[in-house]
């Protein structure tokens, strides 16, 4: 799958060679605030946990993976959009419910980049008829991410404790929309 450029951004699937970009993004406590309370990710965790987890669900034909987001104007890498089946790291992945997620440099917040990128990626994924739903989760006080979910057209489904065998439990809100393609 290829994601066409949007007005200000271009997209490319993350490769193992993007480890330093992933590390640098996770060094801002504000970026990590709603992920793990603001703890910076170590290089070891990027290379030994994060990248192997990414490779476990990466499927270029289906568009699954982390899509690096780059500003066209200056070729600055500013964040990523996650695409994978909901509950991928559980005993019962939801193959037709695609999770969208995002992480962006703090310097880009409030400028519409996350919404523009998430919308562009989601629109490309609507062309695959097996994608019946698009979902996203966030901690309840992550107003920025919840605003992106609403701008995508998602509605709140529930609040619950999301469990991940490697990352632990986290209280989140779930938003979802149907694929109307």
Beta strands, then each sheet from edge to edge (+ up, - down):
strand 1: 9-13
strand 2: 65-71
strand 3: 77-86
strand 4: 94-104
strand 5: 133-138
strand 6: 155-164
strand 7: 168-178
sheet 1: 1+ 2- 3+ 4- 5- 7+ 6-
end
